[in-house]
Amino acid sequence: MPTKTTQPAAESDPTTDGAAKKPARRGSAASDGRPLVIVESPTKANKIAGYLGSGYVVEASVGHIRDLPRNAADVPAEHKGAAWARLGVDVDNSFEPLYVVSPDRKQQVTRLKQLVKNASEVYLATDEDREGEAIAWHLVDTLKPRVPVRRMVFHEITPEAIARAVANPRELDTALVDAQETRRILDRLYGYEVSPVLWKKVLPKLSAGRVQSVATRIVVERERERMAFHSADYWSLEGTFAVPGRAAGADEGEPTTVRAKLVSVDDSRVATGKDFDAATGRVSGDVVHLDEAGARGLAARLEGRQVAVSRVDEKPYRRRPYAPFTTSTLQMEAGRKLGWSSAQTMRVAQRLYENGHITYMRTDSTNLSQEAINAARQQARELYGDAYVPAEARRYAKKAKGAQEAHEAIRPAGDSFRTPGQLASGLARDEFRLYELIWQRTVASQMADAVGQTVSVRLAGRSTTDEAVEFTASGRTITFPGFLRAYVESRDEGAQKDGDDDHGSDDAERRLPRLERGQQLDTRSLDAKGHTTQPPSRYTEPSLVARLEELGIGRPSTFASIMQTIQDRGYVWKKGNALVPSFVAFAVVNLLEQYFAQLVDYQFTASLEEELDEIAGGSLQRVTWLTEFYFGGEGRHAGAIAQSGGLKHVIGQRLEEIDARGINSIPLRATDPEGRPVVVRVGRYGPYLQVDGEEGARVSIPEDLAPDELITEKVRELLAAPSSDRELGTDPESGHPVVVKAGRYGPYITTVVPEGSKDAPRTASLFSSMSPETVTIDDALKLLTLPRTVGTTPEGDEIQALNGRYGPYLKKGTDSRSLESEDRLFAVTLDEALAIFAQPKQRGRAAAKAPLKELGPDPVTQGQVTVREGRFGPYVTDGETNASLRKGDEIESITIERAAELLADRRARGPATKKKAAKKTTAKKAAAAKKTTAKKATAKKTATKAAAGTVTAG
């Protein structure tokens, strides 16, 4: 694939070139004619260097070394005037991508070039998936080695695996690279063409993506179902029936009673939750809808009556083991069992892989190597006995269509497995928990079936008024647990079946007494129970990953980043573990569904994945596919988008048709006290309720209120509450209204700027002595004069008086001093300010406040986790790391699991770094001027290689 590439200047000074800190070296910059092995991460490099010994130099690229330009500043000068420069892809020249070396990788690239220059040969040991193959291609295209280059691949980091990889290298797979580059270019075209539409019609700084937008739509659709849901009340009747006397030969532990549920009255089925229409709340079909009076009355009429066994059905029970973990099933199960987010699961799995404990963790294959099968069978035999290992090894077919990310499931590394106990001393707690999960699942996958017996019974009787009733009960006994001794899969929240034959988890048992047809049972008790139908459960991260996989959307390497992206973009927030869409997400999905339906169509998005797989397989040409997607075609590829004239045409054609007011309005079922309709509108300053058209009453919606909670009662409560937004008057300077609002950090004053205006609103926090109810327009205008310039020092420095989050203070350059009261902001003179700055700065800290809540030890650091009040709101801390609570987190309900997730995410992002002031040096400008671009013309290398940083598939 031809590319436009920029190389770092050979003579650039790494100490001034914005370079990242160098990783630990595995060999000197002069490799003395030894083979050079390049991997992605320093941790991986250190591990492999230990296995290969001093005969090799092992160095890390530290992830991707180059990518498409992130912004206009990244575009080289010779390309800045090009029409395609903003995309970073020359769409008129075979979709040539422009690649630039990432600023924080320049120093490492310089080091790698020196190592390559002195190497006898180069081994590219990046991960064996599309992304890893692309990183390898970028290394070749950037470093341009003149020695033999070999592709070294492995699925686990063990001495044996590394030795095999060195002995059996292969060539770079250009088809895989092509597929990854196509994906990268596709996502750039999608994001850069669609996102500006959102900026113009919804809100600035929003983003669209091939997978993220579809994932957001899935979450919004579920919330719409919840908002449209009509609940219904119904009652059920359960009875306890006793076997008169004990049957001959009965076991001592055999139950003597059976708990059964009423299923029919006079041959008509009794309604359960699934019989009610979600849209109306009315019962559908010919069923008996029991209310409280009906259920209690029937119970009274059955009291003391006998029932007879009318039917007994016995069936053998057999449950096969679960397949070994793929990326998606690992994320789902870690979410269910450990309460982890997808991102946390992948972070821990990455550490386990790089330290040689598990195989590669981005895979959609359920296959196990013969060595792994032998190891699992041997361990199962040693731990549980021969009876628990079947005669034939189990082999699992690939579950996912087009499974391609790697060739094996996630399993313990090595040709023999180490038990969790053997590794416990060397693993952090979260690493131990995930390794244990993977080990258990892998061993269980090669164990025998669980077998047992299921039985269902029907009990018939008549009431005192001769009503024919029928009860049913079912049970299950497990006679041989098989693989269940090692592992039992968890279930999603809300996944329980609405029926009597649901026994819960796979290892759950429910024993029934031995019964025969015609046998009479005594009625011990009858319990009438009330129920309310429930809307469909919100998605959690595990269930959303499962839904995406079911639809064929996304790939293992993208699921965790998609979960994170839709939250970081503000489209989704968490309420407990549930994913709740924001009203901005509703507006974005409204726009995409109404004007660009193909882009968020599930089938279309899945078909794109399939066609990208065809490119990876070499049966489809990259340029042909991208041309149809972007410019249109006959629709042989890229489906409806191609038939509609391509992405560029569709965006340009529909942009002016978009009704911004319409897509930013979300109708509700709720009404105001006069019965008038109420809608949610997404505005410049957040979502708000509006009654009956443009001139109706408005009220802001609290940030932590989920969309489905805006029922009539809640809407009327919000409308009736004293408005936190109160207009005070007009700003004489701008002519805009001045209002007092309730903000995240307290009440504040702001000018209301009309939509479309280029004026920026003026804002100021209220003093602690002021209240929103009593503040006047004079107070407001005075506050809006802040910050106030107090004067200028003899040295020429300006002193300002400001009111900040920490209270009133004076500022002189980078120096600041607190003021004793807010009133002093308007009264302090220049002489007083100079006297204050002449005093030594007070650096003492106030005594620490008591924690708001204590949660227990952090699973990683074992430090005691507490919830505390900070300057920016409540946060959790283990004494070393602090993490702010996010939208949806409540102090009263936050758990140690959620706190641990927040802390783990904060640790993964590393400490905040301060930006260094740019040095204005002519040397730096000269170095920048020497950077040149080079075109690559070889037809063979048609695959241009993927982006620096994380590949975002949506």
Secondary structure, DSSP 8 states (H G I E B T S, - for coil): ---EEE---TT--TTTTT-------SS-S--TT--EEEES-HHHHHHHHHHHGGGSEEEE--S-SEES-SSGGGS-GGGTTSTTTTTTEETTTTTEEEEEE-GGGHHHHHHHHHHHHT-S-EEE---SSHHHHHHHHHHHHHH--SS-EEE---SS-SHHHHHHHHHS-B---HHHHHHHHHHHHHHHHHHHHHHHHHHHHT-TT----TTHHHHHHHHHHHHHHHHH----EEEEEEEEEE-SS--TT--TT--SEEEEEEEEETTEEB--GGGB-TTT--B-SS-B---HHHHHHHHHHHTT--EEEEEEEEEEEEE-----B-HHHHHHHHHHHH---HHHHHHHHHHHHHTTSB--S--------HHHHHHHHHHHHHHH-GGGS-SS-------STT--S-SS-B-BSSSS---HHHHGGGS-HHHHHHHHHHHHHHHHTTS--EEEEEEEEEEEEE-TT--EEEEEEEEEEEEE-GGGGT------TT---SSTT--SSTT--B------TT-EEEEEEEEEEEEE-------BHHHHHHHHHHHT-S-HHHHHHHHHHHHHTTSEEEETTEEEE-HHHHHHHHHHHHH-GGGG-HHHHHHHHHHHHHHHTTSS-HHHHHHHHHH--SSSSSHHHHHTTHHHHHHHHHGGG--HHHHTEEEEEEE-TT--EEEEEEETTEEEEEESSTTS-EEE--TT--GGG--HHHHHHHHHS--S-EEEEE-TTT--EEEEEEETTEEEEEE---TT------EEE--TT--TTT--HHHHHHHTT-SEEEEE-TTS-EEEEEEETTEEEEEETTEEEE-S-TTHHHH--HHHHHHHHHS------------SEEEEE-TTT--EEEEEEETTEEEEE-SS-EEE--TT--TTT--HHHHHHHHHHHHHH-S----------HHHHHHHHT--EEE---TT-------SS-----
